[in-house]
C-alpha cells in the first residue's frame, strides 16, 4: 500500500517528500497507532495539500514525481574517496563500498538537512560536488581521531 511521507521542516519550502510502500505492520497499539516497515519508492513535490483527502479522515495531496538522481553512480574520484573513508572507519570489518550517491550519503551519516540539500541540487554534478566536500570533511575528522588515539596510546 503506497503512501507519501512529507519532509516536515522549515527549510522545505519546495514541498519535498518520499512515496513509500508498506511492507509490514510490526505492532498495533490500543490507540490505533502502528509500528510499520516501509520501503522508499520515489521522491515527490507536494503540489496541493488537502486537510481531508477524498472524504477520508486523514489529510493528503496531489504530488509530482521528481526525476530521481539518488541512484546516480558516484564519479571515480568520489568512489575512491568513499572507499578510503570506509576502510579508515572499519578497521576490522570492511562493509560494502557504496557505489551510488544516496548510498554514500547514508554511509557518511549525513544529517536530514544535508540529505535535503543533496536532493534539492539540480544536477548530478552538483550532487557529486556536495558529496565530495562531505567525504573530505568526514575523512579529515576520522584521520584526526585516529591520530589522537595513536598519540594517547604513546603516552
N, CA, C and O of each residue as an XYZ file, in Angstrom:
620
protein
N       0.837     -1.168      0.000
C       0.000      0.000      0.000
C       0.891      1.243      0.000
O       1.579      1.499      0.988
N       0.893      2.003     -1.065
C       1.752      3.190     -1.128
C       1.134      4.386     -0.387
O      -0.084      4.565     -0.366
N       2.006      5.192      0.213
C       1.589      6.465      0.797
C       2.794      7.384      0.856
O       3.935      6.925      0.793
N       2.546      8.675      0.977
C       3.619      9.660      0.972
C       3.976     10.125      2.361
O       3.117     10.233      3.237
N       5.254     10.401      2.557
C       5.743     10.991      3.794
C       6.364     12.332      3.423
O       7.362     12.395      2.704
N       5.763     13.387      3.922
C       6.229     14.750      3.659
C       7.383     15.067      4.596
O       7.327     14.748      5.784
N       8.427     15.693      4.069
C       9.564     16.093      4.907
C       9.183     17.375      5.629
O       9.213     18.461      5.050
N       8.826     17.237      6.899
C       8.356     18.365      7.707
C       9.556     19.133      8.235
O      10.262     18.668      9.129
N       9.779     20.319      7.669
C      10.910     21.147      8.057
C      10.663     22.567      7.568
O      10.040     22.774      6.526
N      11.152     23.537      8.323
C      11.013     24.932      7.893
C      11.728     25.179      6.568
O      11.303     26.022      5.778
N      12.816     24.446      6.324
C      13.597     24.631      5.095
C      12.892     24.060      3.869
O      13.247     24.399      2.740
N      11.910     23.209      4.074
C      11.273     22.502      2.966
C      10.191     23.362      2.305
O       9.011     23.012      2.324
N      10.595     24.453      1.741
C       9.647     25.350      1.068
C       9.205     24.797     -0.288
O       8.184     25.220     -0.830
N       9.962     23.870     -0.824
C       9.627     23.285     -2.121
C       8.647     22.130     -2.000
O       8.135     21.647     -3.010
N       8.378     21.681     -0.782
C       7.374     20.646     -0.564
C       7.824     19.242     -0.915
O       7.050     18.475     -1.488
N       9.065     18.886     -0.583
C       9.558     17.554     -0.911
C       9.076     16.497      0.068
O       8.818     16.778      1.239
N       8.963     15.292     -0.431
C       8.621     14.136      0.383
C       9.024     12.882     -0.364
O       9.609     12.950     -1.445
N       8.711     11.752      0.211
C       9.034     10.481     -0.434
C       7.805      9.571     -0.412
O       7.117      9.456      0.602
N       7.550      8.940     -1.531
C       6.482      7.957     -1.627
C       7.065      6.629     -1.160
O       8.147      6.228     -1.589
N       6.337      5.955     -0.281
C       6.815      4.696      0.280
C       5.765      3.612      0.084
O       4.597      3.899     -0.177
N       6.196      2.377      0.213
C       5.300      1.218      0.174
C       5.325      0.547      1.534
O       6.389      0.362      2.125
N       4.164      0.186      2.024
C       4.048     -0.523      3.280
C       4.493     -1.967      3.062
O       3.945     -2.672      2.215
N       5.478     -2.396      3.823
C       5.992     -3.761      3.719
C       5.313     -4.658      4.754
O       4.876     -5.766      4.441
N       5.232     -4.159      6.004
C       4.693     -4.993      7.071
C       4.215     -4.121      8.222
O       4.775     -3.053      8.472
N       3.186     -4.571      8.919
C       2.755     -3.957     10.175
C       3.413     -4.763     11.282
O       3.113     -5.942     11.468
N       4.318     -4.114     12.020
C       5.099     -4.813     13.038
C       4.381     -4.902     14.376
O       4.487     -5.906     15.080
N       3.637     -3.827     14.731
C       2.952     -3.817     16.013
C       1.764     -2.868     15.947
O       1.836     -1.815     15.314
N       0.675     -3.242     16.601
C      -0.522     -2.406     16.702
C      -0.684     -1.973     18.160
O      -0.517     -2.778     19.076
N      -1.011     -0.696     18.365
C      -1.199     -0.147     19.702
C      -2.679      0.119     19.946
O      -3.433      0.322     18.995
N      -3.108      0.120     21.217
C      -4.523      0.308     21.546
C      -5.149      1.577     20.953
O      -6.313      1.545     20.555
N      -4.426      2.671     20.883
C      -4.982      3.918     20.366
C      -5.079      3.964     18.855
O      -5.550      4.957     18.300
N      -4.643      2.906     18.170
C      -4.703      2.864     16.716
C      -3.371      3.113     16.027
O      -3.260      2.952     14.811
N      -2.354      3.508     16.799
C      -1.027      3.725     16.215
C      -0.410      2.392     15.809
O      -0.762      1.338     16.339
N       0.510      2.460     14.863
C       1.163      1.263     14.341
C       2.666      1.476     14.243
O       3.129      2.593     14.012
N       3.414      0.413     14.418
C       4.817      0.369     14.007
C       4.823     -0.359     12.677
O       4.305     -1.471     12.570
N       5.411      0.268     11.658
C       5.379     -0.328     10.333
C       6.773     -0.385      9.722
O       7.657      0.397     10.072
N       6.946     -1.319      8.811
C       8.154     -1.392      7.987
C       7.764     -0.861      6.612
O       6.785     -1.308      6.013
N       8.555      0.112      6.117
C       8.275      0.715      4.817
C       9.518      0.682      3.952
O      10.631      0.494      4.441
N       9.310      0.867      2.658
C      10.417      0.948      1.710
C      10.173      2.146      0.821
O       9.094      2.293      0.247
N      11.194      3.018      0.702
C      11.078      4.202     -0.140
C      10.979      3.824     -1.606
O      11.633      2.889     -2.070
N      10.142      4.575     -2.335
C       9.954      4.309     -3.758
C      10.495      5.465     -4.603
O      11.417      5.271     -5.394
N       9.924      6.675     -4.439
C      10.401      7.805     -5.231
C      10.144      9.119     -4.501
O       9.293      9.207     -3.616
N      10.905     10.133     -4.898
C      10.755     11.469     -4.333
C       9.626     12.202     -5.034
O       9.369     11.981     -6.217
N       8.947     13.088     -4.287
C       7.888     13.879     -4.894
C       7.933     15.313     -4.387
O       8.597     15.628     -3.399
N       7.210     16.165     -5.090
C       6.966     17.538     -4.657
C       5.462     17.653     -4.439
O       4.669     17.289     -5.308
N       5.080     18.159     -3.279
C       3.672     18.336     -2.959
C       3.134     19.547     -3.711
O       3.592     20.670     -3.503
N       2.151     19.310     -4.595
C       1.558     20.387     -5.392
C       0.366     21.021     -4.685
O       0.240     22.245     -4.642
N      -0.503     20.187     -4.135
C      -1.715     20.658     -3.465
C      -1.942     19.832     -2.221
O      -1.850     18.605     -2.253
N      -2.242     20.509     -1.113
C      -2.486     19.830      0.155
C      -3.965     19.945      0.510
O      -4.560     21.012      0.365
N      -4.556     18.845      0.976
C      -5.951     18.820      1.422
C      -5.994     18.342      2.871
O      -5.429     17.299      3.201
N      -6.660     19.103      3.729
C      -6.788     18.711      5.141
C      -7.495     17.366      5.265
O      -7.111     16.523      6.076
N      -8.531     17.174      4.454
C      -9.195     15.869      4.354
C      -9.138     15.474      2.887
O      -9.539     16.235      2.007
N      -8.638     14.286      2.642
C      -8.385     13.847      1.274
C      -9.439     12.831      0.838
O      -9.613     11.796      1.480
N     -10.143     13.132     -0.258
C     -11.154     12.218     -0.818
C     -12.148     11.709      0.226
O     -12.446     10.516      0.283
N     -12.650     12.618      1.040
C     -13.662     12.306      2.068
C     -13.154     11.328      3.127
O     -13.949     10.676      3.804
N     -11.838     11.227      3.270
C     -11.246     10.375      4.305
C     -11.011     11.221      5.554
O     -11.144     12.444      5.506
N     -10.666     10.584      6.664
C     -10.403     11.303      7.902
C      -8.975     11.839      7.974
O      -8.638     12.608      8.874
N      -8.154     11.434      7.032
C      -6.762     11.868      7.040
C      -6.502     12.865      5.927
O      -7.275     12.986      4.976
N      -5.376     13.585      6.074
C      -5.002     14.568      5.055
C      -4.310     13.875      3.888
O      -3.940     12.704      3.977
N      -4.141     14.605      2.803
C      -3.486     14.059      1.617
C      -3.180     15.170      0.646
O      -3.280     16.348      0.987
N      -2.815     14.806     -0.544
C      -2.491     15.830     -1.523
C      -2.200     15.267     -2.886
O      -2.189     14.056     -3.105
N      -1.965     16.181     -3.790
C      -1.566     15.839     -5.147
C      -0.069     16.117     -5.251
O       0.408     17.163     -4.811
N       0.666     15.174     -5.834
C       2.119     15.294     -5.897
C       2.617     15.131     -7.321
O       1.942     14.563     -8.180
N       3.820     15.647     -7.545
C       4.528     15.438     -8.811
C       5.764     14.610     -8.518
O       6.531     14.914     -7.604
N       5.946     13.564     -9.302
C       7.129     12.715     -9.153
C       8.351     13.487     -9.632
O       8.326     14.111    -10.693
N       9.422     13.441     -8.842
C      10.656     14.123     -9.219
C      11.579     13.162     -9.946
O      11.575     11.959     -9.683
N      12.367     13.702    -10.860
C      13.402     12.892    -11.503
C      14.356     12.449    -10.410
O      14.927     13.284     -9.709
N      14.530     11.172    -10.260
C      15.282     10.626     -9.140
C      16.761     10.505     -9.485
O      17.159      9.685    -10.312
N      17.568     11.342     -8.828
C      19.009     11.327     -9.051
C      19.733     10.525     -7.975
O      20.960     10.435     -7.978
N      18.953      9.932     -7.038
C      19.582      9.222     -5.929
C      20.360      8.005     -6.403
O      21.336      7.613     -5.763
N      19.954      7.407     -7.498
C      20.603      6.185     -7.953
C      21.729      6.435     -8.944
O      22.204      5.509     -9.601
N      22.154      7.690     -9.050
C      23.285      8.002     -9.920
C      24.560      7.424     -9.307
O      24.777      7.505     -8.098
N      25.381      6.850    -10.148
C      26.646      6.283     -9.671
C      27.604      7.395     -9.274
O      27.583      8.493     -9.831
N      28.441      7.080     -8.299
C      29.493      8.010     -7.902
C      30.483      8.172     -9.049
O      30.728      7.230     -9.802
N      31.051      9.372     -9.181
C      32.131      9.522    -10.140
C      33.367      8.809     -9.565
O      33.383      8.446     -8.389
N      34.377      8.615    -10.382
C      35.543      7.818     -9.985
C      36.239      8.406     -8.752
O      36.625      7.669     -7.845
N      36.396      9.727     -8.721
C      37.074     10.369     -7.589
C      36.306     10.121     -6.286
O      36.901      9.737     -5.279
N      34.986     10.339     -6.303
C      34.194     10.125     -5.095
C      34.193      8.658     -4.686
O      34.213      8.345     -3.495
N      34.170      7.757     -5.663
C      34.205      6.334     -5.330
C      35.517      5.981     -4.628
O      35.513      5.252     -3.636
N      36.619      6.487     -5.130
C      37.915      6.231     -4.494
C      37.967      6.816     -3.086
O      38.501      6.194     -2.169
N      37.407      8.020     -2.919
C      37.428      8.681     -1.611
C      36.512      7.988     -0.597
O      36.878      7.839      0.568
N      35.335      7.568     -1.033
C      34.421      6.888     -0.102
C      34.977      5.515      0.255
O      34.775      5.041      1.374
N      35.677      4.867     -0.682
C      36.335      3.590     -0.405
C      37.386      3.772      0.683
O      37.467      2.973      1.616
N      38.182      4.814      0.562
C      39.203      5.104      1.568
C      38.563      5.424      2.922
O      39.056      4.988      3.962
N      37.463      6.186      2.906
C      36.750      6.529      4.141
C      36.236      5.267      4.834
O      36.405      5.109      6.043
N      35.612      4.374      4.076
C      35.062      3.142      4.656
C      36.185      2.301      5.241
O      36.027      1.726      6.319
N      37.292      2.221      4.563
C      38.429      1.437      5.081
C      39.010      2.060      6.345
O      39.404      1.346      7.267
N      39.064      3.393      6.390
C      39.548      4.075      7.597
C      38.607      3.829      8.776
O      39.050      3.620      9.906
N      37.341      3.856      8.504
C      36.336      3.741      9.556
C      36.220      2.322     10.097
O      36.014      2.139     11.297
N      36.346      1.337      9.255
C      36.158     -0.061      9.642
C      37.487     -0.787      9.644
O      37.874     -1.388      8.642
N      38.174     -0.735     10.746
C      39.484     -1.361     10.835
C      39.375     -2.880     10.725
O      40.131     -3.509      9.986
N      38.426     -3.469     11.468
C      38.320     -4.920     11.500
C      37.433     -5.480     10.396
O      37.687     -6.574      9.891
N      36.415     -4.754     10.027
C      35.443     -5.286      9.069
C      35.131     -4.218      8.021
O      34.636     -3.143      8.360
N      35.408     -4.500      6.791
C      35.100     -3.569      5.716
C      33.694     -3.873      5.216
O      33.411     -4.969      4.732
N      32.821     -2.878      5.343
C      31.455     -3.065      4.849
C      31.452     -2.902      3.329
O      32.477     -2.593      2.721
N      30.310     -3.110      2.746
C      30.183     -2.940      1.299
C      30.436     -1.474      0.940
O      29.926     -0.568      1.599
N      31.219     -1.258     -0.098
C      31.552      0.109     -0.527
C      30.374      0.670     -1.333
O      29.954      0.064     -2.319
N      29.843      1.821     -0.919
C      28.739      2.405     -1.679
C      29.189      2.839     -3.074
O      30.283      3.379     -3.239
N      28.358      2.605     -4.055
C      28.668      2.991     -5.434
C      27.736      4.079     -5.958
O      27.921      4.579     -7.068
N      26.738      4.444     -5.159
C      25.748      5.415     -5.602
C      25.719      6.612     -4.666
O      26.122      6.519     -3.506
N      25.242      7.729     -5.177
C      25.224      8.975     -4.412
C      24.462      8.809     -3.105
O      24.979      9.146     -2.040
N      23.240      8.295     -3.175
C      22.412      8.227     -1.972
C      22.971      7.239     -0.960
O      22.932      7.502      0.242
N      23.492      6.106     -1.424
C      24.101      5.137     -0.513
C      25.303      5.756      0.201
O      25.558      5.463      1.370
N      26.035      6.606     -0.505
C      27.187      7.281      0.098
C      26.736      8.275      1.157
O      27.375      8.402      2.202
N      25.642      8.979      0.896
C      25.100      9.916      1.883
C      24.731      9.174      3.165
O      24.943      9.685      4.265
N      24.185      7.980      3.023
C      23.822      7.164      4.191
C      25.084      6.673      4.896
O      25.165      6.714      6.123
N      26.063      6.211      4.130
C      27.328      5.736      4.709
C      28.022      6.844      5.494
O      28.639      6.583      6.527
N      27.924      8.074      5.007
C      28.538      9.219      5.683
C      27.703      9.715      6.855
O      28.119     10.613      7.587
N      26.529      9.128      7.029
C      25.615      9.505      8.103
C      25.267     10.995      8.032
O      25.298     11.702      9.039
N      24.937     11.451      6.826
C      24.569     12.846      6.659
C      23.293     13.149      7.436
O      22.418     12.296      7.584
N      23.208     14.359      7.918
C      22.015     14.792      8.652
C      20.837     14.910      7.684
O      21.025     14.914      6.467
N      19.642     15.005      8.222
C      18.457     15.202      7.380
C      18.600     16.465      6.547
O      18.232     16.484      5.372
N      19.133     17.518      7.150
C      19.319     18.783      6.426
C      20.304     18.608      5.267
O      20.070     19.131      4.177
N      21.390     17.886      5.489
C      22.372     17.655      4.423
C      21.779     16.808      3.298
O      22.041     17.062      2.122
N      20.982     15.804      3.660
C      20.329     14.984      2.637
C      19.327     15.819      1.846
O      19.195     15.665      0.632
N      18.628     16.698      2.543
C      17.677     17.595      1.875
C      18.402     18.478      0.866
O      17.929     18.667     -0.255
N      19.549     19.016      1.264
C      20.350     19.834      0.343
C      20.783     19.015     -0.871
O      20.776     19.515     -1.995
N      21.153     17.778     -0.646
C      21.572     16.890     -1.729
C      20.433     16.670     -2.723
O      20.641     16.710     -3.936
N      19.236     16.440     -2.203
C      18.070     16.214     -3.060
C      17.720     17.464     -3.868
O      17.327     17.367     -5.030
N      17.863     18.630     -3.252
C      17.471     19.893     -3.902
C      18.367     20.278     -5.078
O      17.942     21.032     -5.953
N      19.582     19.777     -5.108
C      20.505     20.169     -6.175
C      19.985     19.698     -7.527
O      19.446     18.598     -7.656
N      20.157     20.550     -8.528
C      19.522     20.308     -9.824
C      20.275     19.360    -10.744
O      19.678     18.818    -11.674
N      21.553     19.144    -10.520
C      22.308     18.258    -11.410
C      23.095     17.226    -10.604
O      23.411     17.433     -9.432
N      23.393     16.135    -11.251
C      24.202     15.095    -10.628
C      25.603     15.626    -10.334
O      26.210     15.255     -9.329
N      26.117     16.489    -11.204
C      27.443     17.071    -10.980
C      27.471     17.878     -9.692
O      28.440     17.804     -8.936
N      26.414     18.651     -9.435
C      26.349     19.425     -8.193
C      26.225     18.508     -6.984
O      26.783     18.795     -5.924
N      25.498     17.410     -7.138
C      25.395     16.443     -6.049
C      26.761     15.806     -5.769
O      27.153     15.632     -4.615
N      27.473     15.465     -6.841
C      28.811     14.884     -6.680
C      29.724     15.859     -5.926
O      30.487     15.455     -5.049
N      29.636     17.133     -6.276
C      30.468     18.158     -5.654
C      30.157     18.289     -4.164
O      31.070     18.335     -3.339
N      28.873     18.348     -3.821
C      28.488     18.449     -2.411
C      28.940     17.214     -1.647
O      29.468     17.319     -0.540
N      28.733     16.055     -2.234
C      29.144     14.813     -1.592
C      30.661     14.783     -1.400
O      31.150     14.328     -0.365
N      31.393     15.262     -2.385
C      32.860     15.303     -2.300
C      33.297     16.106     -1.072
O      34.209     15.693     -0.356
N      32.653     17.244     -0.826
C      33.042     18.064      0.327
C      32.724     17.345      1.643
O      33.484     17.456      2.604
N      31.615     16.615      1.693
C      31.286     15.862      2.902
C      32.269     14.713      3.118
O      32.665     14.445      4.252
N      32.659     14.044      2.058
C      33.632     12.947      2.178
C      34.950     13.492      2.715
O      35.542     12.917      3.629
N      35.405     14.606      2.142
C      36.673     15.197      2.579
C      36.623     15.581      4.056
O      37.570     15.327      4.800
N      35.517     16.192      4.475
C      35.375     16.592      5.872
C      35.363     15.379      6.790
O      36.075     15.358      7.795
N      34.562     14.365      6.457
C      34.461     13.179      7.315
C      35.793     12.433      7.368
O      36.174     11.915      8.418
N      36.499     12.376      6.245
C      37.812     11.712      6.232
C      38.799     12.459      7.117
O      39.546     11.838      7.873
N      38.809     13.784      7.030
C      39.729     14.590      7.842
C      39.448     14.397      9.333
O      40.378     14.269     10.129
N      38.176     14.377      9.706
C      37.808     14.165     11.113
C      38.252     12.778     11.567
O      38.821     12.622     12.647
N      37.988     11.777     10.738
C      38.352     10.401     11.084
C      39.870     10.252     11.216
O      40.354      9.599     12.140
N      40.613     10.853     10.297
C      42.078     10.787     10.366
C      42.597     11.469     11.626
O      43.547     10.996     12.250
N      41.964     12.592     12.000
C      42.364     13.299     13.209
C      42.062     12.463     14.453
O      42.870     12.408     15.380
N      40.905     11.817     14.470
C      40.560     10.937     15.592
C      41.561      9.795     15.720
O      41.996      9.462     16.822
N      41.922      9.199     14.593
C      42.883      8.094     14.610
C      44.244      8.565     15.126
O      44.914      7.854     15.876
N      44.644      9.775     14.713
C      45.921     10.328     15.174
C      45.886     10.578     16.680
O      46.871     10.328     17.376
N      44.754     11.071     17.184
C      44.621     11.301     18.627
C      44.697      9.983     19.395
O      45.333      9.914     20.446
N      44.057      8.944     18.879
C      44.132      7.623     19.517
C      45.577      7.150     19.569
O      46.020      6.609     20.582
N      46.318      7.354     18.476
C      47.721      6.962     18.400
C      48.542      7.738     19.429
O      49.375      7.161     20.128
N      48.303      9.050     19.519
C      49.049      9.886     20.468
C      48.747      9.490     21.915
O      49.643      9.485     22.759
N      47.494      9.161     22.197
C      47.111      8.755     23.547
C      47.783      7.426     23.896
O      48.253      7.247     25.019
N      47.830      6.502     22.948
C      48.457      5.213     23.187
C      49.959      5.343     23.438
O      50.536      4.541     24.173
N      50.596      6.351     22.831
C      52.027      6.555     23.029
C      52.323      7.078     24.436
O      53.384      6.799     24.994
N      51.391      7.828     25.002
C      51.598      8.399     26.333
C      51.272      7.369     27.346
O      51.374      7.628     28.545
